[in-house]
Amino acid sequence: CMNFNIKKAKCALVRSGKTQVQLSRELILSRPCISRAMNGGSITNNTARRIASALGVTVESLLEDGKEY
C-alpha cells in the first residue's frame, strides 16, 4: 500500500482538468476510493498506478518526498 502526498495529488488533479467524480468514472473506481487517494489515505499500488496514469503523471511524482515503491 502507499499514500499520495495530498498537495501533489490535488495539483495533478487540477492540472488534468478532471474532477474526482470524472476520475472515478473513468477508472471505474468508487468515489470514496478516489477521495481517499487524494487525501493521503492508504491505497493499493495498482490503484495508485491507475490514478497516476489517468492524471498523466508518474506514481513517484505523487508520493511523499523520499519514498520509493
Buried (B, 14 or more C-beta within 10 A) or exposed (E): EBBBBBEBBBBBBEEBEBEBEBBBEEBEBEEEBBEBBBEBBEBEEEBBBBBBEBBEBEBEBBBEEEEEE
